């Protein structure tokens, strides 16, 4: 079975500073990976996804993530954050041919003015 | 293009009651997945429906059941509600079973 670990439950960052949200996964087979963002009292919005090909994936709102198979990681980065980036961020893993997504416990990103 | 919609947005029930939550999938999507998100947790997979058939199930008891209709909309039914069923219930639709899932805004269920 696959699993996802988001090591940081909360990450405070000053406005316009860079940020990295960490995600590690565990699986015995090939995976595909997602980052979703959840704003307060809302559902999940897809930020970006990795299915195959280039390991550097660019998403919406200036976010990008890099798939590292040897380190089983899929860390999310943004070079300069804004107040509007304050939200909960979830990493999720899926297995080809399997229907479910397994989510991490989330990282709450707080932007400090 | 209409996104995923869910109804109702909020619901309050008492222990032992039954509840039905509804989801309309994104246009062209034939697969619907349901997730439970407890407070402070990540979403947990309940089950998926593909072309009106259950296509996989997570670790949830049989009192959690579902339906998918010919127009690919879906219902989640929960019988004999327990306090721990209080959560945000998320519906996601996708083009096929293992494709990118697009989520609705969720239904917040409170069980008293």
Boltz contact constraints between the chains, C-beta under 6 A:
constraints:
  - contact:
      token1: [A, 42]
      token2: [B, 105]
      max_distance: 6.0
  - contact:
      token1: [A, 43]
      token2: [B, 90]
      max_distance: 6.0
  - contact:
      token1: [A, 43]
      token2: [B, 103]
      max_distance: 6.0
  - contact:
      token1: [A, 43]
      token2: [B, 104]
      max_distance: 6.0
  - contact:
      token1: [A, 43]
      token2: [B, 105]
      max_distance: 6.0
  - contact:
      token1: [A, 43]
      token2: [B, 106]
      max_distance: 6.0
  - contact:
      token1: [A, 44]
      token2: [B, 103]
      max_distance: 6.0
  - contact:
      token1: [A, 49]
      token2: [B, 100]
      max_distance: 6.0
  - contact:
      token1: [A, 90]
      token2: [B, 42]
      max_distance: 6.0
  - contact:
      token1: [A, 99]
      token2: [B, 48]
      max_distance: 6.0
  - contact:
      token1: [A, 99]
      token2: [B, 55]
      max_distance: 6.0
  - contact:
      token1: [A, 99]
      token2: [B, 56]
      max_distance: 6.0
  - contact:
      token1: [A, 99]
      token2: [B, 97]
      max_distance: 6.0
  - contact:
      token1: [A, 100]
      token2: [B, 45]
      max_distance: 6.0
  - contact:
      token1: [A, 100]
      token2: [B, 56]
      max_distance: 6.0
  - contact:
      token1: [A, 103]
      token2: [B, 42]
      max_distance: 6.0
  - contact:
      token1: [A, 103]
      token2: [B, 43]
      max_distance: 6.0
  - contact:
      token1: [A, 104]
      token2: [B, 42]
      max_distance: 6.0
  - contact:
      token1: [A, 105]
      token2: [B, 42]
      max_distance: 6.0
  - contact:
      token1: [A, 106]
      token2: [B, 42]
      max_distance: 6.0
